[in-house]
Amino acid sequence: MSVHTPRRVAVAVSGGLDSAVAAALLQEQGYRVEGVTMHLWSERDATAAETIASARNLCRTLGLPH
């Protein structure tokens, strides 16, 4: 008998509905999901901090590392 090891997958997380649903569906299917957010803008951009905070909160809610 073989032991099933869950596969790991990274999901691009923006904090929005699409990435939340994708991550949740993968979790339901038994994947070990990790959220990632690509930072492509200036540190001084207030929107950048909000986007990252939103993505981090989403991951926390789903119990995912970010």
Phi, psi and omega in degrees: 000134180265151177264127180279123175257122181298138178280146178265144178215142175260137179240130175290117185247123178256345185098357180269179184295317184299312181290329178294314180294317179300314180296316181296319179296319178295320177300315180300330180275003174095007178282148169273107188261136172236133179270139176229145177229124180273129182260108184242013184232175183293143176301331184281352181283117181297328180297325180299313181296321179294318180296315180294318179297319179296316179296317179297317179295320177300313179298318179299316180299320181275355182075032182253147169290147178234000000 
